[in-house]
C-alpha cells in the first residue's frame, strides 16, 4: 500500500465589522470523517518540544474542567497534530443487527440452493430408473439418494451456519477495533494561535475573536479591539495541512514550520539601472555559508555583540553571537532525530575563525561559569555535537574579510 503525503495551503481572511449583535469566535476546523484520536492531540512548546494534550486532563493534578471548550484550548506556536486511526462503532445496534441479518441471509440462501439442487438430482434419477423398469434399482437408488441428501444437507447447514458465525464474529471484531495510529494529521500555523481537538478526528484553531462582554476572568474589560478605523480588526493568515505516516511526519513538517515562521524578508531599493543591466554589473547571488549544515541543524542567530559581549576578545575585536539548534525532538524520526557533529571553523564566508566560547541560552553568561554537571566528550576534535531539540549559544571570534561581490 502506497501512502502519499498530502499538503494543503489554506489562506483565511476574517474581520468582525458588524458584531454588535453579540461576540464571535471564528475557528478553523479540519476533520477526517471516520478517523479518531481518542481525545489526545499534540502541540508544540515554542516551536520545539512537542507536548501531549488530553481532553479534560492535566498530568500533574486532578483537573476539574468547568469550561469544556476554553479549558481544553492550548497555545499553538508552530504546529498542532493528531495521530489518527480508523474508528468502528461497536456500540451501534444497527450495525450489529445488519451484520447479523446479512449473515443469516447468506446462510438461508445457500441452504435453499443446495436443497433445490438435491431435489433436481433425485427427480432425474427416479425418472431414469422408472423408464428402465427396474423396480429394485429404483428402490436402491431412492434409498441411497435419500441418505446422501440427508448427509449433504446436514453438512451444508453446519458449514453455512459456522461460516455465518465466523463472518459475524469478524464483523463484530472489526467494529471494536480502534487502530494503531499509523497516520498523522498536522496543521502548521504562521502565528501563535489557540488550538484543540474537541471531537474525534478534529484539529481546531482559533482564527479571530471579538467579544463585547467581559468574560469575568480578571481583566475587567471585553476583548473588543476596534482597530484604527473603529470597525474591528482584520486578520489574514495561512495554514499548512499535512497528512502523512507517523514515521515520516516530522521530516516533512519540521522544515516546513521553519520556513513558515522564519521566512525570508524581501527588501527593495531604487536603482537607475534596468534589471538586466543590474544583473550584469552586480553579483545577485550570495550565500554566507561556505558549505552546508546537516539538515537537522538550523542556524538561528548570527549577529555581532553591540556592547562587546560577555567574552573578552584576545584581539580586541567584537565577537559574534551564533546560535545553532537541532530542530528534531528525540526519537521523532529514525534517521534525523539523532546527534550530529559539524565543524564551524570554516563555516562562514568572509569570516576567519579565531576562537569560540560556549554561552548560556540567553547569550549573556559564559556556560563554563555556571556550576552545573558537564560531561566531557571522548572525541577531542573541534567538531560540535548537536543533540536533538538542543539549542546552544556560542561567542565566536572571527576576523572580517570583505566578501567578493
Secondary structure by P-SEA (a helix, b strand, c coil): cbbbbbbbbbbbbbbccccccbbbbbbbbbbbccccccccccccccccbbbbbbccccccccccccccccccbbbbccccccbbbbbbccccaaaaaaaaaaaaaaaaaaaaaaaaaaaaaaaaaaaaaaaaccaaaaaaaaaaaaaaaaaaaaaaaaaaaaaaaaaaaaaaaaaaccccccbbbbbbbccccccccccccbbbbbcccccccccccccccccccccccccbbbbbbbbbbbbcccccccccaaaaaaaaaacbbbbbbbbcccaaaaaaccccccccccccccccccccccccccccccccccccbbbbbbbbbccccccccccccbbbbbbcccccccccccccccccccccccccccccbbbbbcccccbbbbcccbbbbbbbbbbbccccc
